[in-house]
Amino acid sequence: MAEKTKNQVVTAVSILFFLTICIWIWVKKPVDYSDSERRELAQLPELSWDTAISGELMEEFDSYSVDQFPMRDAFRSLKAFFVFDVLRQRDNNGIYLKDGYASKLEYPIQESSLDRAADRFSYLYDKYLAGTESRVYFSIIPDKNYFLAAESGYPALDYDLLMDRMKEKTEFMTYIDLTETLTLQNYYRTDTHWRQETLIPAAKKLAAGMDVELTGEYEVKTLDQPFYGVYCGQAALPIEPDTLAYLTNEILETCVVYDYENDRTCPVYDMEKAYGKDPYEMFLSGSLPLVTITNPVAETDRELILFRDSFGSSMAPLLVSGYRKITLVDIRYLHPDLLERYIEFDGQDVLFLYSTLVLNHSETLK
């Protein structure tokens, strides 16, 4: 009898817990955005006959239930603790921790993606640059796993293969190798990106490869708040935050930045975004499709067109002293066919600067 009573109590508590969670999900106000995960959260799907018959409604509701689960961040942290400290697994949601650095597993090489990236670059070259006097360069930014994964026993890309394959397929560009100028310390511990205040050697290597002289000293300024990179939320573990610093000088303070998408001028360093959801977006206001930086005190007429991903936002300011104008193009958000509306390609330096993360997932390139 005691056993039967215990089973009834367990069953009743389980049903009560389940009903409470269901009611909570239905009545709680949906959250639009997860600050910890840096992404939009699924919203309650609209009921329709077509979505119900196709099964789409239940798929969307399943995503909604997971994203809007009560106390979601607390349960994610509990799960991460259990995975790392109880099960002793080496990663959680593909995020691993090593020597104070958090990183996301990037494996294996997607050779078809590398070929697609090379094809997109070839298309741009053939359409706009072939037959002009432009000097065209290419450089690859290794992601943090280049320095961290293999030596820590985690699956890693064959970076030599990746770089050799890209160079082979882009022989129309002069390659500039950045790997000798970078170490793990060039990257944030909690984020994907590199630290601008450590990039002067890499900037000088790019400039030397393009036969450009960089001038001027920099002042390092540090934000007065901690920087919790994207991996803090994805790992769902308490990780010591980074600090976010940037380099400035009189030249950068006189530059004029124009954002074509929003038809506005903005500073090189966007302080509003520095204290927003993703502080790294302070560099040239984040991943905008088309941006120009004009240097009014330049001692040269040379111009640079920089095809880039988000890593280029923090590198471009360090190249400003060598150019009168830098145009940043992000073909993840702007189709190459539209460039002729904004840019006349004729004699500029052209640099394709891309991280291995984008090259290995080039479906993001238009």
C-alpha positions in Angstrom: 0.0 0.0 0.0 2.8 2.3 0.8 4.5 1.6 -2.5 1.2 2.3 -4.3 0.8 5.6 -2.5 4.3 6.6 -3.3 3.7 5.9 -7.0 0.5 7.9 -6.9 2.3 10.9 -5.3 5.1 10.8 -7.9 2.6 10.6 -10.7 0.6 13.5 -9.3 3.7 15.6 -8.8 4.9 14.9 -12.4 1.5 15.8 -13.9 1.3 18.9 -11.8 4.8 20.0 -12.9 4.0 19.3 -16.5 0.7 21.2 -16.4 2.4 24.1 -14.6 5.1 24.4 -17.3 2.5 24.2 -20.1 0.3 26.9 -18.5 3.4 29.0 -17.8 4.5 28.8 -21.5 1.1 29.8 -22.7 0.6 32.8 -20.3 4.1 34.2 -20.1 4.9 37.1 -22.4 7.2 35.8 -25.2 10.7 37.2 -25.2 11.9 38.5 -28.6 15.6 38.3 -28.2 18.1 36.2 -26.1 20.9 38.5 -24.9 22.9 35.5 -23.8 22.7 33.7 -27.1 22.7 36.8 -29.3 19.8 35.6 -31.5 16.1 36.2 -32.1 13.8 33.7 -30.3 11.0 31.8 -31.9 7.5 33.3 -31.5 4.1 31.7 -31.2 3.1 30.5 -34.7 -0.1 31.6 -36.3 -2.7 28.9 -36.6 -3.9 28.1 -40.1 -5.3 25.1 -41.9 -2.4 24.8 -44.3 0.3 24.9 -41.6 -1.7 22.4 -39.5 -2.1 19.9 -42.3 1.6 20.2 -43.5 3.0 19.7 -40.0 4.7 23.1 -40.1 2.5 24.4 -37.2 3.8 21.7 -34.8 7.4 22.2 -35.9 7.1 26.0 -35.3 5.4 25.4 -32.0 8.1 23.0 -30.9 10.8 25.7 -31.6 8.6 28.2 -29.8 8.3 25.9 -26.7 12.0 25.4 -26.5 12.9 29.0 -27.0 10.3 30.3 -24.6 10.7 27.7 -21.9 10.4 29.2 -18.4 13.7 29.9 -16.7 15.4 28.8 -19.9 18.8 30.3 -19.2 18.9 28.7 -15.7 18.1 25.3 -17.2 20.7 25.8 -19.9 23.3 26.6 -17.3 22.3 23.5 -15.2 22.5 21.3 -18.3 26.0 22.7 -19.2 27.2 22.1 -15.6 25.9 18.5 -15.8 27.6 17.9 -19.2 31.0 19.3 -18.2 31.3 18.5 -14.5 29.2 15.3 -14.1 29.3 13.6 -17.4 32.8 15.0 -18.0 32.1 15.6 -21.7 34.6 17.9 -23.4 32.1 20.2 -25.1 28.6 21.5 -24.7 26.6 22.6 -27.8 29.9 22.4 -29.7 31.5 24.9 -27.3 34.7 23.8 -25.4 36.8 25.5 -22.8 40.6 25.4 -22.7 43.1 27.5 -20.8 40.5 30.1 -20.1 39.5 30.4 -23.8 36.0 29.4 -25.1 35.7 28.3 -28.7 33.3 26.5 -30.9 34.3 23.3 -32.7 34.8 23.9 -36.5 35.1 20.6 -38.3 35.4 19.1 -40.9 36.5 21.1 -44.0 33.6 21.8 -46.3 35.5 21.6 -49.6 32.4 22.5 -51.6 32.1 25.6 -49.5 35.7 26.6 -50.2 35.0 26.1 -53.9 31.9 28.3 -53.7 33.8 31.1 -51.9 36.5 31.0 -54.6 33.8 31.1 -57.3 32.2 34.2 -55.7 35.6 35.9 -55.6 36.3 34.9 -59.2 32.9 36.3 -60.2 33.7 39.6 -58.6 37.2 39.7 -60.3 35.9 38.8 -63.7 33.0 41.3 -63.5 34.8 44.3 -62.1 38.5 43.9 -61.8 39.9 42.0 -64.8 41.5 44.3 -67.3 41.7 47.2 -64.9 44.7 48.7 -63.2 43.5 47.5 -59.8 45.9 45.5 -57.7 44.1 42.6 -56.1 45.1 40.8 -52.9 43.8 38.0 -50.8 44.3 37.1 -47.1 42.8 34.5 -44.8 42.1 35.1 -41.1 42.5 31.9 -39.2 39.8 31.3 -36.6 40.7 30.8 -32.9 40.7 27.0 -33.3 43.8 27.3 -35.5 45.8 28.0 -32.3 43.7 26.1 -29.8 41.8 23.0 -31.1 44.4 20.4 -32.3 46.9 21.0 -29.6 44.1 20.6 -27.0 42.9 17.3 -28.5 39.8 18.6 -30.2 38.9 18.0 -33.9 40.3 20.7 -36.1 40.3 21.8 -39.7 43.3 21.0 -41.8 44.2 24.7 -42.1 47.1 24.1 -44.5 44.8 22.2 -46.8 42.2 25.0 -46.5 44.6 27.8 -47.3 46.3 25.9 -50.1 43.1 25.1 -51.8 41.9 28.7 -51.6 45.2 30.1 -52.9 45.1 27.5 -55.8 41.7 28.6 -56.8 42.4 32.4 -56.5 45.7 32.6 -58.4 44.5 35.9 -59.9 45.1 37.5 -56.5 48.3 38.1 -54.6 48.2 36.2 -51.3 49.3 37.9 -48.0 49.9 35.4 -45.2 48.9 36.7 -41.7 49.5 33.5 -39.7 53.0 34.5 -38.5 51.6 37.7 -37.1 48.9 36.1 -35.0 48.8 34.0 -31.9 45.9 32.9 -29.6 46.4 36.0 -27.6 45.1 38.1 -30.5 41.6 36.7 -29.9 39.0 37.4 -27.2 38.7 34.6 -24.7 34.9 34.6 -24.9 34.2 35.6 -28.5 34.9 34.7 -32.1 36.7 37.8 -33.0 40.3 39.2 -32.8 41.3 42.0 -30.4 42.0 45.2 -32.3 44.6 46.5 -29.9 46.8 43.5 -30.8 46.5 43.8 -34.6 49.2 46.4 -35.5 51.7 43.7 -36.7 48.9 42.1 -38.8 47.9 45.5 -40.2 51.6 46.3 -41.1 51.9 42.9 -42.8 48.8 43.7 -45.0 50.1 47.1 -45.7 53.6 45.9 -46.7 52.0 43.3 -48.9 50.1 46.0 -50.7 53.1 48.3 -50.8 51.4 50.9 -48.5 53.1 52.8 -45.6 51.1 53.2 -42.4 51.9 56.2 -40.2 50.9 57.5 -36.8 50.8 56.2 -33.3 47.7 54.9 -31.5 46.1 55.5 -28.1 44.5 52.5 -26.5 41.1 53.1 -24.9 39.3 50.5 -22.9 35.5 50.3 -22.3 34.5 50.7 -18.7 32.4 47.6 -18.7 33.1 43.9 -19.1 32.8 42.3 -22.5 30.8 39.1 -22.6 31.5 37.5 -26.0 29.1 35.3 -27.9 30.5 32.1 -26.4 29.5 33.2 -22.9 25.9 32.7 -23.7 26.3 29.7 -26.0 28.4 27.8 -23.4 25.8 28.6 -20.7 28.6 28.6 -18.1 30.0 31.4 -15.9 33.1 32.5 -17.8 35.3 35.4 -16.8 34.5 38.3 -19.2 37.0 40.0 -21.5 37.8 43.7 -21.7 37.1 45.5 -25.0 39.7 48.1 -26.2 40.1 50.1 -29.3 42.9 52.1 -31.0 42.4 55.7 -31.9 44.5 58.8 -33.0 44.0 62.2 -34.6 43.7 60.7 -38.1 40.9 58.3 -37.1 39.1 61.1 -35.2 38.9 63.2 -38.3 37.7 60.4 -40.6 34.2 60.5 -42.1 32.3 57.2 -42.2 29.3 56.8 -44.5 26.8 54.0 -44.1 25.0 53.5 -47.5 22.3 51.2 -46.1 21.0 53.8 -43.6 22.1 56.9 -45.5 24.0 58.4 -42.6 27.4 59.4 -41.4 28.8 57.8 -38.3 32.0 57.7 -36.3 34.7 55.0 -36.8 33.8 53.7 -33.3 30.1 53.6 -32.5 29.9 54.2 -28.8 26.1 53.5 -28.7 26.7 50.0 -30.0 29.7 49.7 -27.6 27.2 49.6 -24.8 24.6 47.6 -26.7 23.8 43.9 -27.1 27.0 43.1 -29.0 29.8 45.5 -28.1 32.0 44.3 -31.0 29.6 46.1 -33.3 31.2 49.3 -32.1 33.8 48.8 -34.9 32.3 50.7 -37.9 28.8 50.0 -36.5 28.9 46.3 -37.2 28.4 44.2 -40.3 26.9 46.8 -42.7 26.7 46.0 -46.4 28.6 49.0 -47.7 30.6 51.6 -45.8 33.2 54.1 -46.8 35.9 55.7 -44.6 37.3 59.0 -45.9 40.6 60.2 -44.6 40.6 64.1 -45.1 44.2 64.4 -44.0 45.6 61.7 -46.2 48.9 62.4 -47.9 48.1 60.0 -50.7 45.3 59.5 -53.3 45.3 55.8 -53.0 42.1 54.0 -52.3 41.3 50.5 -50.9 38.3 48.4 -51.6 38.0 45.8 -48.8 35.8 42.8 -49.3 35.3 41.5 -45.8 33.4 39.8 -43.0 33.0 41.0 -39.5 36.7 40.6 -38.7 37.4 43.4 -41.2 35.5 45.9 -39.2 38.3 46.2 -36.6 41.1 45.9 -39.1 40.0 48.6 -41.5 40.7 51.5 -39.1 44.3 50.4 -38.8 44.8 50.7 -42.6 43.3 54.2 -42.8 46.6 56.1 -42.6 47.7 54.6 -45.8 44.7 55.6 -47.9 42.5 58.5 -48.8 39.4 56.3 -48.9 38.6 52.8 -47.9 35.4 51.2 -49.1 34.2 48.1 -47.1 31.9 45.7 -48.9 30.1 42.7 -47.2 28.7 40.4 -49.9 26.9 38.5 -47.2 24.4 41.3 -47.2 24.9 43.0 -50.6 24.7 41.1 -54.0 27.8 41.7 -56.1 25.7 42.7 -59.1 24.6 45.9 -57.2 28.1 47.2 -56.7 28.3 49.0 -60.0 25.7 51.4 -58.7 28.1 52.6 -56.0 31.7 51.8 -57.0 33.7 52.6 -60.1 36.5 50.0 -60.1 39.5 51.6 -61.6 43.0 51.4 -60.2 42.2 50.9 -56.5 43.9 48.4 -54.2 41.4 45.6 -53.7 41.8 43.2 -50.7 39.7 40.1 -50.0 40.0 39.6 -46.3 38.0 36.6 -44.9 38.0 34.4 -41.9 38.2 30.6 -42.2 34.8 30.5 -40.6 33.1 32.3 -43.5 35.1 30.4 -46.1 34.1 27.1 -44.6 30.4 28.3 -44.6 30.3 30.3 -47.8 26.6 29.8 -48.2 26.4 33.2 -46.5 28.0 34.9 -49.5 25.7 36.2 -52.1 
